[in-house]
Amino acid sequence: MIWRQDFVTCFRPIDPDEHQFLMKLQPGLGFTEMCATLVQELGEGEGVARAGALRAGWAGGQGLGVW
């Protein structure tokens, strides 16, 4: 994933599941739908935890900080 923070270009590798869901966001899948899909695929506990971890990473300056 590549993004800009101020005037610095940043990069970090992404996991396969993060890539899958980022590709789904492009055509309009919202975070709520992404969470539901993660819960369906990973189970309630793990799906909710993964969605939270992805969102925290994006909001914490690791890309996609604006929703």
C-alpha positions as CSV (number, residue, x, y, z in Angstrom):
1,M,0.0,0.0,0.0
2,I,1.3,3.4,-0.9
3,W,0.1,6.7,0.5
4,R,1.3,10.2,1.2
5,Q,1.5,11.6,4.7
6,D,2.2,15.4,4.5
7,F,5.0,15.5,1.9
8,V,6.4,12.0,2.6
9,T,5.5,9.0,0.4
10,C,4.9,5.9,2.6
11,F,4.8,2.2,1.8
12,R,3.9,-0.9,3.6
13,P,3.1,-4.5,2.4
14,I,-0.5,-5.7,2.9
15,D,-1.9,-9.1,3.8
16,P,-3.8,-11.1,1.2
17,D,-7.1,-10.6,3.1
18,E,-6.5,-6.8,3.3
19,H,-5.9,-6.7,-0.4
20,Q,-9.1,-8.7,-1.0
21,F,-11.2,-6.2,1.0
22,L,-9.5,-3.1,-0.4
23,M,-10.4,-4.3,-3.9
24,K,-14.0,-4.6,-2.8
25,L,-14.0,-1.1,-1.4
26,Q,-13.3,0.3,-4.9
27,P,-16.7,-0.5,-6.3
28,G,-18.4,0.8,-3.2
29,L,-18.3,-1.8,-0.4
30,G,-18.6,0.2,2.8
31,F,-16.9,-0.6,6.1
32,T,-20.1,-2.0,7.5
33,E,-20.4,-4.5,4.6
34,M,-16.7,-5.3,4.9
35,C,-17.2,-6.1,8.5
36,A,-20.1,-8.4,7.7
37,T,-18.1,-10.2,5.0
38,L,-15.1,-10.7,7.4
39,V,-17.5,-12.1,10.1
40,Q,-19.0,-14.4,7.5
41,E,-15.6,-15.6,6.3
42,L,-13.7,-15.7,9.6
43,G,-16.4,-16.1,12.3
44,E,-17.8,-13.4,14.6
45,G,-14.8,-13.0,17.0
46,E,-12.0,-13.2,14.5
47,G,-13.9,-11.2,11.8
48,V,-14.7,-8.3,14.2
49,A,-11.1,-8.3,15.5
50,R,-9.7,-8.3,12.0
51,A,-12.0,-5.5,10.8
52,G,-11.0,-3.4,13.9
53,A,-7.3,-4.1,13.3
54,L,-7.5,-3.1,9.6
55,R,-9.4,0.1,10.5
56,A,-7.0,1.0,13.3
57,G,-4.1,0.5,10.9
58,W,-5.6,2.7,8.3
59,A,-6.6,5.4,10.8
60,G,-3.2,5.3,12.5
61,G,-1.3,6.7,9.6
62,Q,-0.8,3.4,7.8
63,G,-2.9,4.2,4.8
64,L,-6.6,5.0,4.1
65,G,-6.8,7.4,7.0
66,V,-9.9,9.1,5.6
67,W,-13.3,7.2,5.2
